[in-house]
């Protein structure tokens, strides 16, 4: 668990990390540099869940070195499926990371939503649904690895 006391907001007790795959920490089906090491470090304190529609058919192989659970989504419209998954995990203890319009519901539902505006860009709706916006995935993961950064960003 990762507990972070944010002045004016309260204590976040995070147990689950859910991430979108393509566009968030992978581009064109390939994991971006630095991600595997960071996710494995976070797996010491958080359970890592990776969501994907597996557009490029590479997710299983690309994520083989990550200590986390990969879920290939089945529905053609995956936003509600991601939201249901977060609700089942317990939204009060979940941090969600995504970039697309299909991530909006999970970003809103989770206790902490982080949107990544990386090589694929980010949907405006996702920006509006998130608590934090970062310019690349490693910055998002570093917020969790260095929780004082969360405090600095979210304190009121």
Buried (B, 14 or more C-beta within 10 A) or exposed (E): EBEBEBEEBEEBBBBBBBBBBBBBBBBEBEBBEBBBEBBBBBBEBBBBBBBBBBEBEBBEEBBEEBBBEBBEBEEEEBBEBBBBBBBEBEBEBBBBBBBBBBBBBBBBBBBBBBBBBBEBEBBEBBBEBBBBBBEBBBBBBBBBBEBEBBBEBBEE
